[in-house]
Amino acid sequence: MKSGIHPEYRPVVFRDKAGGLAFLTRSTATSNHTVGWEDGNTYPVIDVEISSASHPFYTGTARVLDTAGRVERFQRRYGLAGTRPGTAS
């Protein structure tokens, strides 16, 4: 790598405010806020809105859409499936 052109790659804590999950990883992201970690060191902390601890897909609270009802509603509005203008019935 060329020296002097790349951002510093260092340990950073990402903290999910909604889910309460925090994890230490390496990143080039910067922050003015710091947090004390389990190992006794202080690291920059980045607060995120959504992580695997709070995202509905990962927590199992995702809603299931009624796709069959939507298809039936579409067919009621716009006609039977498979009929096209100009084709013999």
N, C-alpha and C positions, 0 to 999 in steps of 0.2 A: 504494500500500500504506500501511496505517496504520503510523506509526512506533512502535517500542518493543514490538511484540507478536510480531514474526517472529524466528526464530533466525537467527544469522549464517550467511551463505552464502559459503563460502570454499574455496580449493583443499585437497584431502585426498588422501592416497595410500591406495589399497586394495591390500593385499598378500595373495596366496593362499599360505598356508604349504605346502600339499601340492604345488602345481604350479610354484611359484617365479615366478609372474607378479606384477608390480606395475604399477599404472597410476595416473596422476595425473588427477583429475577434480575437479569442484566438488560440494560437498555441505554439508548442515547437520549431518552426523554429527560427533560430538566424540570426542576421545581425549586421554589424558594422555601417550601415547607419541609420539615424533617420529622422523623419519628424514630424512637428507640425500638430496636428489634430484639428478638428473643436471645440473640447471641451477645447482647450487650453493646453492639455498635449502633451508631446513628446513621440513617440512610435518608436520602430524599424520598418523599412520598408523593404519589400521584393518585388523586381521588377520581374514581370512575363511577359512572352512573349505573352501568350494567356489567355483570360478569356471569360466570357460570353459576354463582351462588344465588343470583336474583333473576336470571333470564327465564321466562316461562317455559321455554323449550327444554332446558336442562333441569328445571325443578319439577316438571311434570304437571304444571298448572296451565298448560297451553289449551286453548279451546279447540274443539274439533268442529270444523265447518260442515254444514249439511249440504254436501255437493249434490246429492241425489235430488233434493228439493229444489235446488237452483236449476238443475237440468230440466226438471219437469215444468218449472215456472217459465223457463225459456221456450220450451216446446209449446206451452199453452199460448204464450204471447205471439210467437212468430210462426206457428204452424207445425206440421208433423215433420219429423226428421226424415231425411232422404228425399223429399220432394223438392225439385228445383224448377224454376220457371222454364218453360219450353220443352219439358220432357213429358212423354205420354204416361198417363196414370193407369 
